[in-house]
Amino acid sequence: MGGVAGVPADGFDEAEETLTAVLAEETVELAAEGHRLALLRLVLRSRGTVITLVALVLFAVFSLTTSTFLTSDNLFNILRNISFIGIVATGMTFLLVAGEIDLSVGSVFGFLTVVMGVLVARLGISPWPALLLVIALGALVGLVNGLISTRLAIPSFVVTLAGFTAYRSAALLVSGPQPSAVEGAGLFYQVTGGDIGAGLPWLVVWMAVVMLIGGVILATTKFGYHVYATGGSLEAARNSGIDTRRVKLICFMLTSGLCGLVAALIFGYLHGAAPTTGTGFEFRVIGAVIVGGVALTGGRGSVYGSLMGAVIIGMITNGLVQLGYSQYYGDVATGVLIMLAGALDLYTRFTAARSLHYLEG
C-alpha cells in the first residue's frame, strides 16, 4: 500500500525524517546539557582551587609590575589588614551559608572599638577583661539581630541595615568629641599590635586561630552540617528535626562577637579608638565571603574560600596603590570583582538547575 487513510507514502517518509531529525537534535542537546552540568559540577567542586589560582596570579602580577609589592614591610602590611577582615569573614561565612546576612558589621565594629576605648582609657579597666566584655557585648548585639530576624520574621537584610545606621550613630554618642587613647604597654598590646619576630604581626596568628577553628567547625561538626542544611533547604532542615532558628541565632552571635574581638585587637594595635573606625568594613567582609565562593542563597561555602577572598581583595587594594593609583580605584575594582563573583554564582546555579530539569524531563 502506498499510504494509510489516503495519506501518500512520501508524506510518511517526510514525517519520519522530520521526527528523526528532531530526536537527533534533542539527543545532542541532552548530551550538551549533560556535559555542561558535569563542567558546572567540576567548577563548583574546585572553587577553592580556582580562587587559590586567582590569588597566586594576582600575587605574581603585582610582584612583577611593582618594585615595592614584594617587600617584607608591604607584605606584612597586607597580612595585617587582611587579618581584621578574615576574622569577621569567618562569622559572616557561617551566616551567609545559613542563608542570612549582616550589613551592620562595620558599624558594630566601630561601636565596639569605641566601647573598648571607654572601658580601658576612661574607666581604667584592664584590657583583657575589656576584651571579654566587648566580645560579650558583640554577641549580645548579634542575639538581638537574630531574635528580631527569626522570631519576628523580619529579613536580616532589613534588620542589619537598620543596625548599620544605629550603631554608627551610637559610636559617635559614646565617643564624644575626643577619641580615646592610651600609652599602651604590656602583654596585651604586644600580642595585638606587636610582631612575633621578623616583622610577622601577631594579628596574623589571631586570624589563623579563628579561621582554623571556624573552618573545622563548619566542615566537620554536627553544627556545621546544620548550618549547611539550614541554608540549603530551610523546610527540609526543619523536617529533619534541626532547630533552624537556633542555628541562625548562633551564627548572628558569632559574627557580631567576632566584631568585638577585632575591636579589641585594633584598639591594641592603634592604642586608641575613634568612632569612624570600621567605615566601609562591611563592604570588604561581605566582599571577601562572596568572592570566596559562599553562595548568595545559602547552603554552600567554606572558611578557606573566604580567606582567599580576603587575600584577593587585600592584594588588589594594595597592589593598585603600589602601582600609583588611588585607593578608590581599588574599591572600584573590588566592587566589580564582587559583582562578577555574585553573577557567576547565580549563573552556575541557574544553569545547573536548568540542566537537571532538562535531563530529568
Protein Blocks (a to p, Z undefined) as FASTA:
>chain_A
ZZeehiafklmmmmmmmmmmmmmmmmmmmmmmmmmmmmmmmmmmmmmmmmmmmmmmmmmm
mmmmpcklmpmklmmmmmmmmmmmmmmmmmmmmmmmnopacfklmmmmmmmmmmmmmmmm
mnopafklmmmmmmmmmmmmmmmmmmmmmmnopafklmmmmmmmmmmmmmmmmnombdcd
debiajklmmmmmcfbghiafklmmmmmmmmmmmmmmmmmmklmmmmmmmmommlmmmno
pafklmmmmmmmmmmmmmmmmmmmmmmmnopacfkgoihklmmmmmmmmmnopafkgoia
cfklmmmmmmmmmmmmmmmmmnopafklmmmmmmmmmmmmmmmmmmmmmmmmmmmmmmmZ
Z
